[in-house]
Amino acid sequence: MKNHDIFSQPDYKRIYKDIVEKKFPDKSSKILPLLKDNLTVLEIIKINVIIFGKGDYETHKQNQMHKSYDEKTILHILKYQKDHKCNNIDLAKKFDLSRNTITKWKRIYGNKF
């Protein structure tokens, strides 16, 4: 059994709903329509940026180190590159990734998208 089979994803819908209701009620009109039962990694990042903003350089740098992407999201990003004919630099800027990460993903998942 793999780890992702044992552990389920947190209930991001409930977490973000509670945060918005208690701390950021002014942002509820933007956030609540985005919440659904199964959020993708990209949707979670987008909601997080809407609520908390990008933060200063140090916060952003720290957050970048702790991001992780599932295979479905990686394939979505690589498909976006193919569909929009982006180079690695443009894709890295669009999704706030490193070019080395994109190159590594292409090497690993190259034939799956």
mmCIF file of the C-alpha atoms, coordinates in Angstrom:
data_MODEL
# 
_entry.id   MODEL 
# 
loop_
_atom_site.group_PDB 
_atom_site.id 
_atom_site.type_symbol 
_atom_site.label_atom_id 
_atom_site.label_alt_id 
_atom_site.label_comp_id 
_atom_site.label_asym_id 
_atom_site.label_entity_id 
_atom_site.label_seq_id 
_atom_site.pdbx_PDB_ins_code 
_atom_site.Cartn_x 
_atom_site.Cartn_y 
_atom_site.Cartn_z 
_atom_site.occupancy 
_atom_site.B_iso_or_equiv 
_atom_site.pdbx_formal_charge 
_atom_site.auth_seq_id 
_atom_site.auth_comp_id 
_atom_site.auth_asym_id 
_atom_site.auth_atom_id 
_atom_site.pdbx_PDB_model_num 
ATOM 1   C CA . MET A 1 1   ? 0.000   0.000  0.000   1.00 0.00 ? 1   MET A CA 1 
ATOM 2   C CA . LYS A 1 2   ? 1.312   3.448  -0.902  1.00 0.00 ? 2   LYS A CA 1 
ATOM 3   C CA . ASN A 1 3   ? 1.313   6.402  1.502   1.00 0.00 ? 3   ASN A CA 1 
ATOM 4   C CA . HIS A 1 4   ? -1.289  8.313  -0.493  1.00 0.00 ? 4   HIS A CA 1 
ATOM 5   C CA . ASP A 1 5   ? -3.636  5.335  -0.095  1.00 0.00 ? 5   ASP A CA 1 
ATOM 6   C CA . ILE A 1 6   ? -3.336  5.470  3.699   1.00 0.00 ? 6   ILE A CA 1 
ATOM 7   C CA . PHE A 1 7   ? -3.607  9.219  4.245   1.00 0.00 ? 7   PHE A CA 1 
ATOM 8   C CA . SER A 1 8   ? -6.461  11.266 2.906   1.00 0.00 ? 8   SER A CA 1 
ATOM 9   C CA . GLN A 1 9   ? -6.232  14.877 1.829   1.00 0.00 ? 9   GLN A CA 1 
ATOM 10  C CA . PRO A 1 10  ? -7.181  17.519 4.408   1.00 0.00 ? 10  PRO A CA 1 
ATOM 11  C CA . ASP A 1 11  ? -10.649 19.035 4.093   1.00 0.00 ? 11  ASP A CA 1 
ATOM 12  C CA . TYR A 1 12  ? -9.436  22.263 2.481   1.00 0.00 ? 12  TYR A CA 1 
ATOM 13  C CA . LYS A 1 13  ? -12.997 23.406 1.820   1.00 0.00 ? 13  LYS A CA 1 
ATOM 14  C CA . ARG A 1 14  ? -13.791 23.439 5.535   1.00 0.00 ? 14  ARG A CA 1 
ATOM 15  C CA . ILE A 1 15  ? -10.392 24.865 6.504   1.00 0.00 ? 15  ILE A CA 1 
ATOM 16  C CA . TYR A 1 16  ? -10.600 27.789 4.082   1.00 0.00 ? 16  TYR A CA 1 
ATOM 17  C CA . LYS A 1 17  ? -14.280 28.384 4.852   1.00 0.00 ? 17  LYS A CA 1 
ATOM 18  C CA . ASP A 1 18  ? -13.465 28.706 8.571   1.00 0.00 ? 18  ASP A CA 1 
ATOM 19  C CA . ILE A 1 19  ? -10.492 31.009 7.885   1.00 0.00 ? 19  ILE A CA 1 
ATOM 20  C CA . VAL A 1 20  ? -12.570 33.276 5.647   1.00 0.00 ? 20  VAL A CA 1 
ATOM 21  C CA . GLU A 1 21  ? -15.522 33.412 8.044   1.00 0.00 ? 21  GLU A CA 1 
ATOM 22  C CA . LYS A 1 22  ? -13.400 34.124 11.125  1.00 0.00 ? 22  LYS A CA 1 
ATOM 23  C CA . LYS A 1 23  ? -10.516 36.250 9.870   1.00 0.00 ? 23  LYS A CA 1 
ATOM 24  C CA . PHE A 1 24  ? -11.287 37.544 6.372   1.00 0.00 ? 24  PHE A CA 1 
ATOM 25  C CA . PRO A 1 25  ? -15.073 37.990 5.961   1.00 0.00 ? 25  PRO A CA 1 
ATOM 26  C CA . ASP A 1 26  ? -14.407 40.745 3.403   1.00 0.00 ? 26  ASP A CA 1 
ATOM 27  C CA . LYS A 1 27  ? -12.914 38.137 1.037   1.00 0.00 ? 27  LYS A CA 1 
ATOM 28  C CA . SER A 1 28  ? -15.807 35.667 1.273   1.00 0.00 ? 28  SER A CA 1 
ATOM 29  C CA . SER A 1 29  ? -17.349 36.755 -2.048  1.00 0.00 ? 29  SER A CA 1 
ATOM 30  C CA . LYS A 1 30  ? -14.091 35.874 -3.849  1.00 0.00 ? 30  LYS A CA 1 
ATOM 31  C CA . ILE A 1 31  ? -13.238 32.679 -1.976  1.00 0.00 ? 31  ILE A CA 1 
ATOM 32  C CA . LEU A 1 32  ? -16.496 30.827 -1.272  1.00 0.00 ? 32  LEU A CA 1 
ATOM 33  C CA . PRO A 1 33  ? -17.384 30.298 -4.975  1.00 0.00 ? 33  PRO A CA 1 
ATOM 34  C CA . LEU A 1 34  ? -13.945 28.695 -5.501  1.00 0.00 ? 34  LEU A CA 1 
ATOM 35  C CA . LEU A 1 35  ? -14.376 26.145 -2.714  1.00 0.00 ? 35  LEU A CA 1 
ATOM 36  C CA . LYS A 1 36  ? -15.381 22.623 -3.661  1.00 0.00 ? 36  LYS A CA 1 
ATOM 37  C CA . ASP A 1 37  ? -14.965 19.170 -2.146  1.00 0.00 ? 37  ASP A CA 1 
ATOM 38  C CA . ASN A 1 38  ? -11.874 18.114 -4.106  1.00 0.00 ? 38  ASN A CA 1 
ATOM 39  C CA . LEU A 1 39  ? -9.444  20.949 -4.757  1.00 0.00 ? 39  LEU A CA 1 
ATOM 40  C CA . THR A 1 40  ? -6.368  20.528 -6.928  1.00 0.00 ? 40  THR A CA 1 
ATOM 41  C CA . VAL A 1 41  ? -2.958  21.702 -5.759  1.00 0.00 ? 41  VAL A CA 1 
ATOM 42  C CA . LEU A 1 42  ? -3.121  24.690 -8.124  1.00 0.00 ? 42  LEU A CA 1 
ATOM 43  C CA . GLU A 1 43  ? -6.541  25.692 -6.780  1.00 0.00 ? 43  GLU A CA 1 
ATOM 44  C CA . ILE A 1 44  ? -5.258  25.463 -3.204  1.00 0.00 ? 44  ILE A CA 1 
ATOM 45  C CA . ILE A 1 45  ? -2.292  27.694 -4.042  1.00 0.00 ? 45  ILE A CA 1 
ATOM 46  C CA . LYS A 1 46  ? -4.571  30.198 -5.814  1.00 0.00 ? 46  LYS A CA 1 
ATOM 47  C CA . ILE A 1 47  ? -6.979  30.382 -2.855  1.00 0.00 ? 47  ILE A CA 1 
ATOM 48  C CA . ASN A 1 48  ? -4.084  30.734 -0.430  1.00 0.00 ? 48  ASN A CA 1 
ATOM 49  C CA . VAL A 1 49  ? -2.663  33.682 -2.409  1.00 0.00 ? 49  VAL A CA 1 
ATOM 50  C CA . ILE A 1 50  ? -6.088  35.376 -2.563  1.00 0.00 ? 50  ILE A CA 1 
ATOM 51  C CA . ILE A 1 51  ? -6.525  35.076 1.206   1.00 0.00 ? 51  ILE A CA 1 
ATOM 52  C CA . PHE A 1 52  ? -3.028  35.765 2.480   1.00 0.00 ? 52  PHE A CA 1 
ATOM 53  C CA . GLY A 1 53  ? -1.308  37.469 -0.465  1.00 0.00 ? 53  GLY A CA 1 
ATOM 54  C CA . LYS A 1 54  ? 2.196   36.611 -1.648  1.00 0.00 ? 54  LYS A CA 1 
ATOM 55  C CA . GLY A 1 55  ? 3.928   37.980 1.440   1.00 0.00 ? 55  GLY A CA 1 
ATOM 56  C CA . ASP A 1 56  ? 7.413   39.398 1.632   1.00 0.00 ? 56  ASP A CA 1 
ATOM 57  C CA . TYR A 1 57  ? 10.459  37.846 -0.025  1.00 0.00 ? 57  TYR A CA 1 
ATOM 58  C CA . GLU A 1 58  ? 11.427  35.642 2.927   1.00 0.00 ? 58  GLU A CA 1 
ATOM 59  C CA . THR A 1 59  ? 7.902   34.293 3.382   1.00 0.00 ? 59  THR A CA 1 
ATOM 60  C CA . HIS A 1 60  ? 7.605   33.611 -0.339  1.00 0.00 ? 60  HIS A CA 1 
ATOM 61  C CA . LYS A 1 61  ? 10.986  31.857 -0.382  1.00 0.00 ? 61  LYS A CA 1 
ATOM 62  C CA . GLN A 1 62  ? 10.001  29.691 2.602   1.00 0.00 ? 62  GLN A CA 1 
ATOM 63  C CA . ASN A 1 63  ? 6.631   28.812 1.054   1.00 0.00 ? 63  ASN A CA 1 
ATOM 64  C CA . GLN A 1 64  ? 8.294   27.834 -2.231  1.00 0.00 ? 64  GLN A CA 1 
ATOM 65  C CA . MET A 1 65  ? 10.449  25.270 -0.443  1.00 0.00 ? 65  MET A CA 1 
ATOM 66  C CA . HIS A 1 66  ? 7.388   23.549 1.033   1.00 0.00 ? 66  HIS A CA 1 
ATOM 67  C CA . LYS A 1 67  ? 5.205   23.298 -2.070  1.00 0.00 ? 67  LYS A CA 1 
ATOM 68  C CA . SER A 1 68  ? 4.585   19.836 -3.406  1.00 0.00 ? 68  SER A CA 1 
ATOM 69  C CA . TYR A 1 69  ? 2.683   18.739 -6.481  1.00 0.00 ? 69  TYR A CA 1 
ATOM 70  C CA . ASP A 1 70  ? 0.850   15.518 -7.199  1.00 0.00 ? 70  ASP A CA 1 
ATOM 71  C CA . GLU A 1 71  ? 1.233   13.718 -10.515 1.00 0.00 ? 71  GLU A CA 1 
ATOM 72  C CA . LYS A 1 72  ? -2.120  14.984 -11.813 1.00 0.00 ? 72  LYS A CA 1 
ATOM 73  C CA . THR A 1 73  ? -1.077  18.608 -11.255 1.00 0.00 ? 73  THR A CA 1 
ATOM 74  C CA . ILE A 1 74  ? 2.368   18.082 -12.775 1.00 0.00 ? 74  ILE A CA 1 
ATOM 75  C CA . LEU A 1 75  ? 0.798   16.590 -15.889 1.00 0.00 ? 75  LEU A CA 1 
ATOM 76  C CA . HIS A 1 76  ? -1.661  19.500 -16.031 1.00 0.00 ? 76  HIS A CA 1 
ATOM 77  C CA . ILE A 1 77  ? 1.219   22.005 -15.919 1.00 0.00 ? 77  ILE A CA 1 
ATOM 78  C CA . LEU A 1 78  ? 3.181   20.139 -18.597 1.00 0.00 ? 78  LEU A CA 1 
ATOM 79  C CA . LYS A 1 79  ? 0.064   19.887 -20.770 1.00 0.00 ? 79  LYS A CA 1 
ATOM 80  C CA . TYR A 1 80  ? -0.445  23.642 -20.335 1.00 0.00 ? 80  TYR A CA 1 
ATOM 81  C CA . GLN A 1 81  ? 3.090   24.172 -21.663 1.00 0.00 ? 81  GLN A CA 1 
ATOM 82  C CA . LYS A 1 82  ? 2.422   21.981 -24.678 1.00 0.00 ? 82  LYS A CA 1 
ATOM 83  C CA . ASP A 1 83  ? -1.002  23.500 -25.446 1.00 0.00 ? 83  ASP A CA 1 
ATOM 84  C CA . HIS A 1 84  ? 0.174   27.102 -25.087 1.00 0.00 ? 84  HIS A CA 1 
ATOM 85  C CA . LYS A 1 85  ? 3.582   26.497 -26.694 1.00 0.00 ? 85  LYS A CA 1 
ATOM 86  C CA . CYS A 1 86  ? 5.457   27.985 -23.726 1.00 0.00 ? 86  CYS A CA 1 
ATOM 87  C CA . ASN A 1 87  ? 9.144   27.542 -23.135 1.00 0.00 ? 87  ASN A CA 1 
ATOM 88  C CA . ASN A 1 88  ? 10.420  26.529 -19.685 1.00 0.00 ? 88  ASN A CA 1 
ATOM 89  C CA . ILE A 1 89  ? 11.105  30.148 -18.680 1.00 0.00 ? 89  ILE A CA 1 
ATOM 90  C CA . ASP A 1 90  ? 7.544   31.281 -19.470 1.00 0.00 ? 90  ASP A CA 1 
ATOM 91  C CA . LEU A 1 91  ? 6.040   28.257 -17.732 1.00 0.00 ? 91  LEU A CA 1 
ATOM 92  C CA . ALA A 1 92  ? 8.230   28.807 -14.669 1.00 0.00 ? 92  ALA A CA 1 
ATOM 93  C CA . LYS A 1 93  ? 7.029   32.415 -14.404 1.00 0.00 ? 93  LYS A CA 1 
ATOM 94  C CA . LYS A 1 94  ? 3.370   31.483 -14.946 1.00 0.00 ? 94  LYS A CA 1 
ATOM 95  C CA . PHE A 1 95  ? 3.303   28.816 -12.220 1.00 0.00 ? 95  PHE A CA 1 
ATOM 96  C CA . ASP A 1 96  ? 6.035   30.273 -9.991  1.00 0.00 ? 96  ASP A CA 1 
ATOM 97  C CA . LEU A 1 97  ? 8.335   27.279 -10.405 1.00 0.00 ? 97  LEU A CA 1 
ATOM 98  C CA . SER A 1 98  ? 12.015  26.781 -11.052 1.00 0.00 ? 98  SER A CA 1 
ATOM 99  C CA . ARG A 1 99  ? 13.160  25.931 -14.570 1.00 0.00 ? 99  ARG A CA 1 
ATOM 100 C CA . ASN A 1 100 ? 15.084  22.993 -13.122 1.00 0.00 ? 100 ASN A CA 1 
ATOM 101 C CA . THR A 1 101 ? 11.879  21.594 -11.631 1.00 0.00 ? 101 THR A CA 1 
ATOM 102 C CA . ILE A 1 102 ? 10.161  21.773 -15.013 1.00 0.00 ? 102 ILE A CA 1 
ATOM 103 C CA . THR A 1 103 ? 13.099  20.059 -16.703 1.00 0.00 ? 103 THR A CA 1 
ATOM 104 C CA . LYS A 1 104 ? 13.058  17.304 -14.085 1.00 0.00 ? 104 LYS A CA 1 
ATOM 105 C CA . TRP A 1 105 ? 9.304   16.800 -14.498 1.00 0.00 ? 105 TRP A CA 1 
ATOM 106 C CA . LYS A 1 106 ? 9.677   16.589 -18.281 1.00 0.00 ? 106 LYS A CA 1 
ATOM 107 C CA . ARG A 1 107 ? 12.385  13.969 -17.878 1.00 0.00 ? 107 ARG A CA 1 
ATOM 108 C CA . ILE A 1 108 ? 10.208  11.909 -15.496 1.00 0.00 ? 108 ILE A CA 1 
ATOM 109 C CA . TYR A 1 109 ? 6.762   12.389 -17.094 1.00 0.00 ? 109 TYR A CA 1 
ATOM 110 C CA . GLY A 1 110 ? 7.816   13.163 -20.664 1.00 0.00 ? 110 GLY A CA 1 
ATOM 111 C CA . ASN A 1 111 ? 5.760   10.450 -22.317 1.00 0.00 ? 111 ASN A CA 1 
ATOM 112 C CA . LYS A 1 112 ? 2.614   10.755 -20.153 1.00 0.00 ? 112 LYS A CA 1 
ATOM 113 C CA . PHE A 1 113 ? 1.205   14.035 -21.443 1.00 0.00 ? 113 PHE A CA 1 
# 
